[in-house]
Amino acid sequence: MKDAGIDVDKLAIVRELAERGSITAVAAATYRTPSAVSQTIKALERDLGTVLVEREGRGVRLTEAGRLLAEGAVEIAQVVARTRARLEEFRGEVAGEVAVTAFPSGAEMLLAPLAPRLATRAPGVTVRLSDLDLAEYEVRAATADHDVVVGHSVVAVPDPAATGLHVTPLLREPLDVAVPQDHRLAGRDRVRPEDLVGERWIGVPVGHPFDLLLPMLAVDGQSPRVEQRFLDNHVTAAFVAAGQGVALLPRLWRRAAEARGVTLLPLDGVRAGRHVFALARPDRAERAAVRCVLDALLEIADEAR
């Protein structure tokens, strides 16, 4: 490697390529043309005297040297963000916009109270909020375009070491069986998988967290029969109330479910629940404004339990 300085801005492009996986995606995210991204990487290769990117099929991938620089770019970004945060706190001027997205029921529970809370706690911090319903394997990638991503999993809270992300566990919420209020099981305190044999189910799209639980409700090799699949809990509750099937719904959604003519029943024999967490790129998590948002989300989640 040549004895040359490293251009931090060029280094950031290598980091984006490691995160996004393609020149085209990096170009779109950084408001450049694909040609400009390629030229930036080539210029960095000339500066350092080493190959950072190699062809793989129709795309490209980082070489070992490229991956090393991408990791370094993350570390540099963390140090810069941490230093800026300390300066902001020293001056008492914590401010900035934070882009936060969450799965829809998480947005309803956690994001709706967020802006009012920040208005009193950190008036210089503004939030740009959205909902984004993703399959579980897609949640990590969303951190490239949002400062904070609130996700959920029926398996576990993501491992920071495995994901390379800053992970904030928020809560664990049980999932209950939703039935119409006139259903044969509606008067029960609890139900077991064998009580649900033969029921029609309203599920979620394949690959979304709740879908991973249904096979756990199989009895004698007979898996639940999913007849319809919806993303939105409100739509699911409407179909359940109309007698079109039963479903899994989060327990903290009980009041909204009951208002729609749906009863939620705890499950015995199956540990049905979802872990709710916030993900952020490690450098963004160092921002003072982002830390304010994460602290507020923790408070809101604690109050929701």
ABEGO torsion letter per residue (X at the ends): XBBBBBBAAAAAAAAAAAAAGBAAAAAAAAGBBAAAAAAAAAAAAAAAGBBABBBBEABBBBBAAAAAAAAAAAAAAAAAAAAAAAAAAAAGABBEBBBBBBBAAAAAAAAAAAAAAAAAABAABBBBBBBBBBBAAAAAAAAAABABBBBBBAABBBBAAAAGBBBBBABBBBBBBBBBAABAAAABABBBAAAABGBBBBBBBBGBAAAAAAAAABBGGBBBBBABBBABAAAAAAAAAAGAEBBBBBAAAAAAAAAAGBBBBBBBGBBBBBBBBBBBBAAAAABAAAAAAAAAAAAAAAAAX
